[in-house]
Structure formats: structure tokens, C-alpha cells
Amino acid sequence: MHSAQRAATTATPSIRGTWGTRPLAGQTTVVFTVTGGDQDQIGNFTIDRDGTATFDKETSISGPEGADLRATVSRVMSSR
């Protein structure tokens, strides 16, 4: 009996973006879904008034090597 092993990889998303030229009115939370791996993962990050973005918790996704991973924003919440 053979057991085929497939190559796997784990990815951790990072933030790269431009939030505009003016300061935000308040803290903004962005919720996103990463697809294309073994199982969809939901994560979020927060952008403060100065435009600094930080992950609220680490999100990672596992899947086959060379997987086409995509993050899609599902919700944006702003506090003033």
C-alpha cells in the first residue's frame, strides 16, 4: 500500500496598502477571508488614526505548494 505525500506550505498574510492622505476619523477594523488553501481562514486587522495597521491575531493558511491564495475583504467597521 502506498501513501502519497503532497508538498504543503503554510502562509501568513501581511499588510501592504495605502489608506489615503488624510488621517482616519477613528479606528477601523477590516475583516477578510483567505481562500485557496485546504480550508478558508477568516482574519482581521485594525488601522489606527495614524494609518498604522496591526493584526489582531495571527492568521495562517495551509495548502498545496504553489496554491493561489486570495484575501477578500468581507467587512469594514469604523469607530469614531
FIMARLUM-461981 format. One record per atom (N, C-alpha, C): residue in three letters; chain; x, y, z. Coordinates in steps of 0.1 Angstrom, whole numbers, plus 2048, in hexadecimal, padded with zeros to 3 digits. Example, Ala and Ser with C-alpha at 12.3 -4.5 7.8 and 13.67 -1.06 7.14 Angstrom:
BEGIN
SITE,Ala,A,884,7C7,84E
SITE,Ala,A,87B,7D3,84E
SITE,Ala,A,884,7DF,84E
SITE,Ser,A,880,7EA,847
SITE,Ser,A,889,7F5,847
SITE,Ser,A,881,800,84F
% end
This chain:
BEGIN
SITE,Met,A,808,7F4,800
SITE,Met,A,800,800,800
SITE,Met,A,809,80C,800
SITE,His,A,806,816,7F7
SITE,His,A,80E,822,7F6
SITE,His,A,806,82E,7FC
SITE,Ser,A,80D,836,803
SITE,Ser,A,807,843,808
SITE,Ser,A,80E,84E,801
SITE,Ala,A,807,855,7F9
SITE,Ala,A,80D,860,7F1
SITE,Ala,A,80D,86D,7FA
SITE,Gln,A,819,872,7FB
SITE,Gln,A,81A,87F,803
SITE,Gln,A,81B,88A,7F9
SITE,Arg,A,813,894,7FC
SITE,Arg,A,813,8A0,7F3
SITE,Arg,A,81B,8AB,7FA
SITE,Ala,A,821,8B3,7F3
SITE,Ala,A,828,8BF,7F8
SITE,Ala,A,81E,8C9,7FE
SITE,Ala,A,821,8CE,809
SITE,Ala,A,818,8D7,810
SITE,Ala,A,820,8E4,814
SITE,Thr,A,818,8EF,815
SITE,Thr,A,81E,8FB,81A
SITE,Thr,A,815,902,823
SITE,Thr,A,81A,90B,82B
SITE,Thr,A,812,913,834
SITE,Thr,A,815,921,832
SITE,Ala,A,80B,92A,830
SITE,Ala,A,80E,938,82D
SITE,Ala,A,807,940,838
SITE,Thr,A,80E,94B,83B
SITE,Thr,A,809,955,845
SITE,Thr,A,807,962,83E
SITE,Pro,A,7FB,968,83D
SITE,Pro,A,7F9,974,836
SITE,Pro,A,800,980,83C
SITE,Ser,A,804,989,834
SITE,Ser,A,809,996,839
SITE,Ser,A,801,9A1,833
SITE,Ile,A,803,9AD,839
SITE,Ile,A,7FB,9B9,834
SITE,Ile,A,804,9C1,82C
SITE,Arg,A,7FF,9C5,820
SITE,Arg,A,806,9CF,818
SITE,Arg,A,7FB,9D7,811
SITE,Gly,A,7FA,9E4,814
SITE,Gly,A,7EF,9EB,80E
SITE,Gly,A,7F1,9FA,811
SITE,Thr,A,7E9,A02,80A
SITE,Thr,A,7E8,A10,80C
SITE,Thr,A,7DA,A14,811
SITE,Trp,A,7D9,A1B,81B
SITE,Trp,A,7CC,A1E,821
SITE,Trp,A,7C7,A2C,81E
SITE,Gly,A,7CF,A34,816
SITE,Gly,A,7CB,A41,812
SITE,Gly,A,7D5,A4B,818
SITE,Thr,A,7D2,A58,815
SITE,Thr,A,7DB,A62,819
SITE,Thr,A,7D7,A69,826
SITE,Arg,A,7CB,A67,82A
SITE,Arg,A,7C6,A6D,837
SITE,Arg,A,7C5,A63,842
SITE,Pro,A,7C7,A68,84E
SITE,Pro,A,7C5,A5E,85A
SITE,Pro,A,7B7,A59,85A
SITE,Leu,A,7B6,A4D,85F
SITE,Leu,A,7A9,A46,860
SITE,Leu,A,7A1,A4D,86C
SITE,Ala,A,794,A4D,86B
SITE,Ala,A,78C,A53,875
SITE,Ala,A,78D,A4C,882
SITE,Gly,A,78F,A3F,882
SITE,Gly,A,790,A37,88E
SITE,Gly,A,797,A2A,88A
SITE,Gln,A,796,A21,893
SITE,Gln,A,79C,A13,891
SITE,Gln,A,793,A0C,887
SITE,Thr,A,799,A05,87E
SITE,Thr,A,792,9FD,874
SITE,Thr,A,796,9EF,874
SITE,Thr,A,78D,9E6,874
SITE,Thr,A,790,9D7,874
SITE,Thr,A,78B,9D1,867
SITE,Val,A,794,9CA,861
SITE,Val,A,792,9C3,854
SITE,Val,A,791,9B4,856
SITE,Val,A,786,9AE,852
SITE,Val,A,785,99F,853
SITE,Val,A,787,99A,845
SITE,Phe,A,78F,98F,844
SITE,Phe,A,791,989,837
SITE,Phe,A,791,97A,837
SITE,Thr,A,78F,974,82C
SITE,Thr,A,78F,966,82A
SITE,Thr,A,79A,962,820
SITE,Val,A,7A3,958,824
SITE,Val,A,7AD,953,81B
SITE,Val,A,7A8,946,816
SITE,Thr,A,7A8,945,809
SITE,Thr,A,7A4,938,802
SITE,Thr,A,7AF,933,7FA
SITE,Gly,A,7AD,926,7F5
SITE,Gly,A,7B7,920,7EC
SITE,Gly,A,7BF,916,7F3
SITE,Gly,A,7BE,914,800
SITE,Gly,A,7C6,90A,808
SITE,Gly,A,7BD,8FE,80B
SITE,Asp,A,7C2,8F6,814
SITE,Asp,A,7BA,8EB,818
SITE,Asp,A,7AC,8EE,81F
SITE,Gln,A,7AC,8FA,826
SITE,Gln,A,7A0,8FE,82C
SITE,Gln,A,7A0,90D,82D
SITE,Asp,A,795,914,82A
SITE,Asp,A,794,923,82A
SITE,Asp,A,798,927,839
SITE,Gln,A,79E,933,83A
SITE,Gln,A,7A1,939,847
SITE,Gln,A,79C,947,847
SITE,Ile,A,796,94A,852
SITE,Ile,A,791,958,855
SITE,Ile,A,79B,95F,85E
SITE,Gly,A,79F,96B,85B
SITE,Gly,A,7A8,973,863
SITE,Gly,A,7A3,982,863
SITE,Asn,A,7AA,98A,86B
SITE,Asn,A,7A7,998,86B
SITE,Asn,A,7B4,9A0,86F
SITE,Phe,A,7B4,9AC,86C
SITE,Phe,A,7BE,9B5,870
SITE,Phe,A,7B8,9C3,873
SITE,Thr,A,7BF,9CB,87B
SITE,Thr,A,7BA,9D8,87F
SITE,Thr,A,7C3,9E3,87A
SITE,Ile,A,7BD,9EE,875
SITE,Ile,A,7C5,9F9,871
SITE,Ile,A,7C2,A05,87B
SITE,Asp,A,7CC,A0A,881
SITE,Asp,A,7CA,A15,88A
SITE,Asp,A,7C9,A23,883
SITE,Arg,A,7C6,A2E,88A
SITE,Arg,A,7C5,A3B,885
SITE,Arg,A,7D0,A3F,87C
SITE,Asp,A,7DC,A3B,880
SITE,Asp,A,7E9,A3F,879
SITE,Asp,A,7EB,A36,86C
SITE,Gly,A,7E3,A2C,86A
SITE,Gly,A,7E5,A23,85E
SITE,Gly,A,7ED,A17,861
SITE,Thr,A,7F1,A15,86D
SITE,Thr,A,7F8,A09,871
SITE,Thr,A,7EF,9FD,872
SITE,Ala,A,7F2,9F2,86A
SITE,Ala,A,7EA,9E6,86A
SITE,Ala,A,7F1,9DB,872
SITE,Thr,A,7E9,9D4,87A
SITE,Thr,A,7EE,9C9,882
SITE,Thr,A,7E4,9BE,882
SITE,Phe,A,7E9,9B1,881
SITE,Phe,A,7E0,9A6,882
SITE,Phe,A,7DC,9A4,890
SITE,Asp,A,7CF,9A1,892
SITE,Asp,A,7CA,99F,8A0
SITE,Asp,A,7CE,991,8A5
SITE,Lys,A,7D0,987,89C
SITE,Lys,A,7D5,97A,89F
SITE,Lys,A,7DC,975,892
SITE,Glu,A,7E5,96C,894
SITE,Glu,A,7EC,966,888
SITE,Glu,A,7E2,95C,881
SITE,Thr,A,7E2,95E,874
SITE,Thr,A,7DA,955,86C
SITE,Thr,A,7E3,94E,862
SITE,Ser,A,7E2,941,860
SITE,Ser,A,7EA,93A,857
SITE,Ser,A,7E0,930,84F
SITE,Ile,A,7E5,92C,843
SITE,Ile,A,7DD,923,83B
SITE,Ile,A,7E7,918,835
SITE,Ser,A,7E2,90C,836
SITE,Ser,A,7EA,901,830
SITE,Ser,A,7E4,8FC,823
SITE,Gly,A,7ED,8F8,81A
SITE,Gly,A,7E8,8F3,80D
SITE,Gly,A,7F3,8ED,805
SITE,Pro,A,7F0,8E9,7F9
SITE,Pro,A,7FB,8E3,7F0
SITE,Pro,A,805,8EE,7EC
SITE,Glu,A,811,8EA,7EA
SITE,Glu,A,81B,8F3,7E5
SITE,Glu,A,817,8F9,7D8
SITE,Gly,A,818,907,7D7
SITE,Gly,A,814,90E,7CB
SITE,Gly,A,805,911,7CB
SITE,Ala,A,7FE,910,7D6
SITE,Ala,A,7F0,912,7D6
SITE,Ala,A,7ED,921,7D3
SITE,Asp,A,7E2,924,7CD
SITE,Asp,A,7DE,931,7C9
SITE,Asp,A,7D6,937,7D5
SITE,Leu,A,7DD,93D,7DE
SITE,Leu,A,7D6,942,7EA
SITE,Leu,A,7D1,950,7E7
SITE,Arg,A,7C4,953,7EC
SITE,Arg,A,7BE,960,7EA
SITE,Arg,A,7B8,965,7F7
SITE,Ala,A,7BA,971,7FA
SITE,Ala,A,7B3,977,806
SITE,Ala,A,7A9,981,800
SITE,Thr,A,79C,980,806
SITE,Thr,A,791,988,801
SITE,Thr,A,78B,98F,80E
SITE,Val,A,78A,99C,80D
SITE,Val,A,784,9A3,819
SITE,Val,A,775,9A0,819
SITE,Ser,A,771,99C,825
SITE,Ser,A,762,999,826
SITE,Ser,A,75B,9A4,82F
SITE,Arg,A,763,9AC,836
SITE,Arg,A,75C,9B6,83F
SITE,Arg,A,766,9C0,843
SITE,Val,A,762,9CD,844
SITE,Val,A,76A,9D8,849
SITE,Val,A,761,9DF,854
SITE,Met,A,767,9E0,860
SITE,Met,A,760,9E6,86B
SITE,Met,A,768,9F2,870
SITE,Ser,A,762,9FD,871
SITE,Ser,A,768,A09,876
SITE,Ser,A,762,A0E,883
SITE,Ser,A,76B,A12,88C
SITE,Ser,A,766,A18,898
SITE,Ser,A,76B,A27,898
SITE,Arg,A,762,A2F,89C
SITE,Arg,A,766,A3E,89C
SITE,Arg,A,768,A43,8AA
% end
